[in-house]
Amino acid sequence: MKCLTVSIPVVFARIKQRSGETSPWMFPDMTPELSLGNFSFRHRLSPGKLRVVTNCVVRILPNLQVKFISRVPAQLPSLNQSQTKMEMGIPEFFRGRSLFVTGGSGFMGKVLIEKLLRSCPELDNIYVLMRPKRGQQVAGRYTDLLDCKIFDWLKENKKHQLNKVVAVAGDITKPGLGLSPEDQEMIVKKVSVVFHAAATVKFDETLRLSVLLNLCGTKSLLQLCEKMDQLVSVVHVSTAYCNCNLNEEIFEKLYPAPADPEQVIQMVNLLDDNILNSITPLLLKDRPNTYTFTKALAEHVVYEKSGILPIAIFRPSIVTSAVQEPLPGWIDNLNGPTGVLAGVGKGVLRSLVCHRESIADFIPVDRAINCMIAIAWATAVNRPNGIMIYNCTTGWSNPLYWKDMEEKGLEYILKYPSKEILWYPGGSFKTSRFLNDIHTLMEKSCHGQDTRKLRKALETMTFFTTKEFKFRNDNVAELLTKLSPEDREAFCFDINDINWREYIETYVLGTRKYILKEDPATIPESRTNLKKMYLLHKGTQLLVLSVVFWGVLMRSSAARFTFYQMLSVVFRTVTAFSRIFVSVER
């Protein structure tokens, strides 16, 4: 029997018949490049000295064997140990590994870094891509990142862990991610797990910037991943709403692209801003914004590389404040529902276009991050046949409705009022845009420019608050069953145990503390101020009604008669109650 021995780097093998049929024979930790008979093996070989660790013999043609010799650095846990792969726990998997994170300074990125440092203490380094921003250099942004309150526990208990966070200067919008040759070489040699979370999440972003960040950035990252010597897992952060144009259940699968990604990139490179902005609505078609459009395109760029990279797509829904980790209620931005809570709490927002009976698909950030980490682990230790997509959502099995958010949110806003409110909190969701517009005009007349930015942001949400989405999350549910009891507790992403009433209370308190920057110790004082504002609110309402009624009264004798009769009834009632009160006192 003939035998051919080839040395290959670590990832996996894919065998493709020339006829066009794909036979996804997946071999973890191996990537060949050779042609044999009717089969071809495709990958990109990485340079470097090969270290023989384990052998795997695969019969692919009669009388012919190919022996794959894989390379695994000695300090990393082998994915081909005698133990069953899925028995390798998440902390054990990350032991000795270096990670590369994009979007590390964002909301989800911060929570991801903190969780990895706290729960996977034996990981090597976390390389975080950072760019200068608003005049601040990378060193300053790195300092700001670690000064975030969520890292306080690590500073007090495991300060040495923070030294594992390494800022790497670059830019997701530039070729090669804007990395220096030295940094690129370091990442290529050391990194084995990648989390790609960098993106613009602004719904009203221009098409040019959305394509540069969400599409070209993803493409550049994947090109870098192809060069990585030790790569075993890539998690691409997408969104559950990238297929929000569908009026049906949204499954964990790839849907047709809204356009050809390469053609869109070429168009952005060729056309000027005026032309590009004018044709953007034609490109978006039935999608509400450039964010969902470019995220859908990016998924197809990722899919094209899934044959040569161990990669998975992670689709969270509306990411909101933490349930428990790193701090209960922690949130650092005004996006989406957080802006609504802050606006209502300050008394400047009293109306929102929303279908109250529709599902508000919130996913707390700590549950989302735990799911991301588990996906990275599963992608490496249990390489699937094809790309896996995970809808990290709550609406399918533990739904929260917008009416619950309205009622419970206002209840806890009044229970834990803001210290400095502009008016008494209140209002309601409206299904009628006309009624909402009337309220908006009244808000503008009362608060001027205070609500302009908030209103502009809320207008971009209308598509999502007036439509119900049904996301299937079977892959996420199955992934949870693969975790050991210890990992399921340490990296919990079970959404069925979320008590939404308790969560909304935590969310309101978190918004007050971390967004409005108000100390919980000021709550008693704020309640006193709220009572005063309530009296002012009711007094104003009474004054307005009196003015309106008086205008009618002066023009109608019947209205005057009715007014005097009502006044007489009120006078007699007050007199009767006063007599009862005096007799009781005696």
Secondary structure by P-SEA (a helix, b strand, c coil): cbbbbbbbbccbbbbbbccccccccccccbbbbbccccbbbbbbbbbcbbbbcbbbbbbccccbbbbbbbbbccccccccccccccccccccccccbbbbbcccccaaaaaaaaaaaaccccccbbbbbbcccccccaaaaaaaaaacccccccccccaaaaaabbbbbbbcccccccccaaaaaaaaacccbbbcccccccccccaaaaaaccaaaaaaaaaaaaacccccbbbbbbbcccccccccccccccccccccaaaaaaaaacccaaaaaaaccccccccccaaaaaaaaaaaaaaaaccccbbbbbbbcbbbbbccccccccccccccaaaaaaaaaaccccccccccccccccccaaaaaaaaaaaaaaaaccccccbbbbbccccccccccaaaaaaaaaaaaaacccccccccbbbbbbccaaaaaaaaaaaaaaccccaaaaaaaaaaaaaaaabbbbbbcaaaaaaaaaccaaaaaacccccccccaaaaaaaaaaaaacccccccccaaaaaaaaaaaaaaaaaaaaaaaaaaaaaaaaaccaaaaaaaaaaaaaaaaaaaaaaaaaaaaac
